[in-house]
């Protein structure tokens, strides 16, 4: 169980952070229009709007259902996403095809959902009129992964700055957004540690860099927890959210700080463990907070240790990928500098002649 002084440290860490921008992002207006087969659009809306979670949708549903036969495409210029729902038993009339052409001309983010059938293997790409759209084929609407497929397709086309607001108002998107947030911030923290690791290997700079790492990564983790809370429809008061969740994530929070501090203060351990621990600590904290905001589940110590082991394995893999990419980039930069140096030498030699 986290103590009061742990909470004070968290609040002190957040003093310099302006959470108003994140709250405004979570409360942005959102408009999604689903056109096509009424039954398909209703099924899509139901799946996106439903979810058995602690917090209900924050505000009314942003999804509007419309008919291809009656909708006026020019009136949709301000919407954030168009979903075209097609039924296998419905053949589109010439007027409806013309409406799809006019919708495509708007060049808005679009998802085309083909409901209740599988396309032939030789179906080829989408018709040019909707080539910019994300295609989702749902052969079996009763399949257990349909909700996840819908969420992935919607988020693939919905602008990233609207994901938080969409999850807050559409519970069917929350799990997918939570996975994105945890993965993104874990990767960001690992990348940050890699970028600062080389100076930290110099003993005289070691302690200051370790302290700076902890401050930056702690802020990033705190913002991850806050975003997860907002995504799941929790009230937007950050102090209340941290006071609520810190006892839940306390074990992961402390584990991450101690592990990274030890690695940061022992240069011989090298860069890879630092990067792995930055990723794993953030991932573990995010997963524990996710379970709490989603279901009110308190992750016990045994499960927390299991999450830590899984996260560390992921962290090692991400560290290897990042370090390999950094080395490749460094080799390219070195080659450029070598070519530049050679060009300078050649010019100087020619100038002397």
C-alpha positions in Angstrom: 0.0 0.0 0.0 1.4 3.4 -1.0 1.9 5.9 1.8 0.9 9.5 2.0 4.5 10.7 1.3 4.3 8.7 -1.9 1.2 10.7 -2.9 3.0 13.9 -2.0 5.9 13.0 -4.2 3.5 12.3 -7.1 1.8 15.7 -6.6 5.1 17.6 -6.4 6.2 15.9 -9.6 3.0 17.2 -11.3 3.3 20.8 -10.2 4.9 21.9 -13.5 2.5 20.0 -15.7 -0.5 21.7 -17.3 -3.2 19.1 -17.4 -5.7 21.5 -18.8 -4.7 20.7 -22.3 -5.2 17.0 -21.7 -8.6 17.6 -20.2 -9.6 19.8 -23.1 -8.4 17.0 -25.5 -10.7 14.5 -23.6 -13.7 16.9 -23.8 -13.3 17.8 -27.5 -16.5 17.6 -29.6 -16.8 14.5 -31.8 -19.1 13.7 -34.7 -19.3 10.3 -36.4 -21.9 9.5 -39.1 -22.8 5.9 -40.0 -24.6 5.6 -43.4 -25.8 2.6 -45.3 -27.9 -0.3 -44.2 -29.9 0.7 -41.1 -29.5 -2.7 -39.4 -25.7 -2.7 -40.0 -25.3 0.9 -38.8 -27.4 0.1 -35.7 -25.3 -3.0 -35.0 -22.0 -1.0 -35.3 -23.3 1.8 -33.1 -24.5 -0.6 -30.4 -21.1 -2.3 -30.3 -19.2 1.0 -30.1 -21.5 2.5 -27.5 -21.6 -0.5 -25.1 -19.3 -2.0 -22.6 -19.5 -3.4 -19.0 -17.2 -1.0 -17.2 -17.0 1.2 -14.1 -17.8 4.4 -15.8 -20.6 5.0 -18.3 -20.1 7.0 -21.4 -19.3 10.7 -20.7 -22.0 12.6 -22.6 -24.3 11.6 -25.4 -23.2 9.2 -28.2 -21.3 11.0 -31.0 -22.7 8.5 -33.5 -25.4 9.7 -35.9 -27.2 7.1 -38.1 -28.2 8.1 -41.6 -29.6 6.7 -44.8 -27.7 6.8 -48.2 -31.0 7.5 -49.8 -31.7 10.7 -47.9 -28.5 12.1 -46.6 -27.0 15.3 -48.1 -23.2 14.7 -48.3 -22.4 18.5 -48.3 -23.9 18.7 -44.8 -21.2 16.3 -43.5 -18.2 18.4 -44.2 -17.6 19.0 -40.5 -17.8 15.4 -39.3 -14.7 13.6 -38.0 -15.5 10.1 -39.4 -17.8 8.5 -41.8 -18.7 4.8 -41.5 -20.4 3.2 -44.5 -22.2 0.0 -43.4 -23.1 -2.4 -46.1 -25.3 -5.5 -45.8 -24.6 -8.6 -47.9 -28.3 -8.9 -48.7 -28.7 -5.3 -49.9 -27.9 -4.2 -53.4 -27.2 -0.5 -53.6 -29.3 1.6 -56.0 -27.7 4.0 -58.5 -28.7 7.0 -56.3 -27.0 5.4 -53.3 -23.8 4.7 -55.3 -23.9 8.3 -56.4 -24.1 9.4 -52.7 -21.1 7.3 -51.9 -19.2 9.0 -54.7 -20.1 12.4 -53.3 -19.1 11.3 -49.8 -15.8 10.1 -51.2 -15.2 13.5 -52.8 -15.3 15.1 -49.3 -12.0 13.2 -48.6 -13.0 12.7 -44.9 -11.7 9.8 -42.8 -13.8 6.8 -43.8 -14.4 3.2 -42.7 -16.3 0.8 -45.0 -17.8 -2.2 -43.1 -19.1 -5.2 -45.1 -21.4 -7.0 -42.7 -22.3 -10.7 -42.6 -20.2 -12.0 -45.6 -16.7 -12.8 -46.6 -15.3 -11.2 -49.8 -14.0 -13.5 -52.5 -10.3 -14.1 -52.4 -10.0 -12.4 -55.8 -12.1 -9.4 -54.8 -9.1 -7.0 -55.3 -8.8 -3.5 -53.8 -11.7 -1.2 -52.9 -13.5 0.6 -55.6 -11.6 3.9 -56.5 -14.5 5.9 -55.1 -13.6 4.7 -51.5 -10.0 3.8 -52.0 -9.0 6.1 -49.1 -11.2 4.2 -46.7 -10.3 1.4 -44.2 -12.1 -1.8 -45.2 -13.4 -4.1 -42.5 -15.1 -7.3 -43.6 -17.2 -9.1 -40.8 -18.2 -12.5 -42.0 -19.7 -13.5 -38.7 -21.2 -10.6 -36.7 -21.5 -12.9 -33.6 -17.7 -13.7 -33.5 -16.1 -12.7 -30.2 -13.5 -10.4 -31.7 -15.9 -8.2 -33.8 -15.9 -5.4 -31.2 -12.1 -5.3 -31.2 -12.0 -5.3 -35.0 -14.5 -2.4 -35.1 -12.5 -0.4 -32.6 -9.2 -1.0 -34.5 -10.8 0.1 -37.8 -12.4 3.2 -36.3 -9.2 4.3 -34.5 -7.2 3.6 -37.6 -9.1 6.4 -39.5 -10.1 8.7 -36.7 -7.5 11.5 -36.1 -5.2 10.7 -33.2 -6.1 13.9 -31.3 -9.7 12.6 -31.1 -8.9 9.1 -29.7 -9.2 10.2 -26.0 -12.5 12.0 -26.5 -13.8 9.1 -28.5 -12.9 6.5 -25.8 -14.5 8.7 -23.2 -17.8 8.8 -25.0 -17.7 5.3 -26.7 -16.9 2.5 -24.2 -16.4 0.1 -27.1 -13.2 1.9 -28.0 -11.7 2.1 -24.5 -9.7 -1.1 -24.4 -8.1 -0.3 -27.8 -7.2 3.2 -26.7 -5.8 2.0 -23.4 -3.5 -0.4 -25.3 -2.4 2.4 -27.6 -1.6 4.7 -24.7 0.3 2.2 -22.7 2.4 1.0 -25.7 3.0 4.6 -26.8 4.1 6.0 -23.5 6.2 2.9 -22.7 8.0 3.3 -26.0 8.4 7.1 -25.4 10.0 6.5 -22.0 12.3 3.8 -23.4 13.4 6.1 -26.3 14.0 9.0 -23.8 16.3 6.8 -21.7 18.2 5.7 -24.7 18.7 9.3 -25.8 20.1 10.3 -22.4 21.9 7.1 -21.6 25.3 7.9 -23.3 26.0 11.0 -21.3 24.9 9.1 -18.2 27.6 6.5 -18.7 30.2 9.2 -17.8 30.6 8.8 -14.0 30.8 12.5 -13.2 27.4 13.1 -14.9 25.8 9.9 -13.7 23.8 10.9 -10.6 22.3 14.1 -12.2 21.2 12.2 -15.3 19.7 9.4 -13.2 17.7 12.0 -11.2 16.6 13.8 -14.4 15.5 10.5 -15.9 13.3 9.7 -12.8 11.7 13.1 -13.0 10.8 13.0 -16.7 9.7 9.4 -16.7 7.6 9.9 -13.6 5.8 12.8 -15.2 5.2 10.7 -18.3 3.8 7.9 -16.2 1.6 10.2 -14.2 0.2 11.6 -17.5 -0.4 8.1 -18.7 -2.4 7.2 -15.6 -4.4 10.4 -16.0 -5.1 9.8 -19.7 -6.3 6.2 -18.9 -8.7 7.6 -16.3 -10.1 10.1 -18.7 -10.4 7.5 -21.5 -12.5 5.3 -19.2 -14.8 8.1 -18.4 -13.5 9.0 -14.9 -14.1 12.6 -13.6 -11.3 14.9 -14.7 -9.9 16.0 -11.3 -6.3 14.8 -11.5 -5.6 15.0 -7.8 -8.7 12.8 -7.1 -7.6 10.3 -9.8 -4.1 10.0 -8.4 -5.4 9.7 -4.9 -7.7 7.0 -6.1 -5.2 5.0 -8.2 -1.9 5.5 -6.4 -2.6 2.7 -3.8 -3.4 0.4 -6.7 -0.2 1.2 -8.8 2.0 1.9 -5.8 3.9 -1.4 -6.1 4.6 -0.9 -9.8 5.4 2.8 -9.2 8.0 2.0 -6.4 9.4 -1.0 -8.3 10.0 1.1 -11.4 11.7 3.9 -9.5 14.0 1.7 -7.5 15.0 -0.5 -10.4 15.8 2.4 -12.7 17.6 4.3 -10.0 19.9 1.3 -9.3 20.6 0.9 -13.0 21.2 4.6 -13.5 23.8 4.6 -10.8 25.8 1.6 -12.0 27.3 2.5 -15.4 28.7 -1.0 -15.9 25.2 -2.3 -16.4 25.1 -0.5 -19.7 22.4 1.1 -21.8 20.1 -1.9 -22.6 18.9 -2.6 -19.0 18.1 1.1 -18.5 16.0 1.1 -21.7 14.3 -2.2 -20.8 13.4 -1.0 -17.3 12.1 2.3 -18.5 9.7 0.4 -20.8 8.8 -2.3 -18.4 8.1 0.1 -15.4 5.9 2.3 -17.5 4.1 -0.7 -19.0 3.5 -2.3 -15.6 2.2 0.9 -14.1 -0.1 1.4 -17.1 -1.5 -2.1 -17.0 -2.3 -1.8 -13.2 -4.0 1.5 -13.7 -5.9 0.2 -16.7 -7.4 -2.7 -14.7 -8.4 -0.3 -11.9 -10.2 2.3 -14.2 -11.8 -0.4 -16.3 -13.1 -2.8 -13.7 -12.1 -1.5 -10.3 -9.7 -4.4 -10.1 -6.8 -4.2 -7.6 -3.9 -6.1 -9.0 -2.5 -8.3 -6.2 1.3 -8.6 -5.6 1.6 -11.9 -7.3 -0.1 -10.7 -10.5 1.9 -7.5 -10.3 5.1 -9.5 -10.2 3.9 -11.6 -13.2 3.1 -8.3 -15.1 6.6 -7.1 -14.2 8.2 -10.2 -15.7 6.1 -9.9 -18.9 6.8 -6.2 -19.1 10.6 -6.8 -18.6 10.6 -9.4 -21.4 8.8 -6.8 -23.7 11.2 -4.1 -22.5 14.3 -6.2 -23.4 12.9 -6.8 -26.9 12.1 -3.1 -27.4 15.6 -2.1 -26.0 17.2 -4.4 -28.6 15.2 -2.9 -31.4 15.8 0.7 -30.3 19.6 0.2 -29.8 19.9 -1.6 -33.2 18.0 1.3 -34.9 20.2 3.8 -33.0 23.4 2.1 -34.1 22.2 1.9 -37.7 21.3 5.6 -37.6 24.7 6.4 -36.0 26.5 4.5 -38.7 24.7 6.4 -41.4 25.5 9.7 -39.7 29.1 8.7 -39.3 29.3 7.9 -43.0 27.8 11.3 -43.9 30.4 13.1 -41.7 33.2 11.0 -43.2 32.0 11.9 -46.7 31.7 15.6 -45.7 35.2 15.5 -44.2 36.6 13.9 -47.3 34.9 16.6 -49.5 36.5 19.3 -47.3 40.0 17.7 -47.6 39.5 17.4 -51.4 38.6 21.1 -51.7 41.5 22.2 -49.5 43.9 20.1 -51.6 42.6 21.5 -54.8 42.9 25.1 -53.4 46.6 24.5 -52.6 47.3 23.3 -56.2 
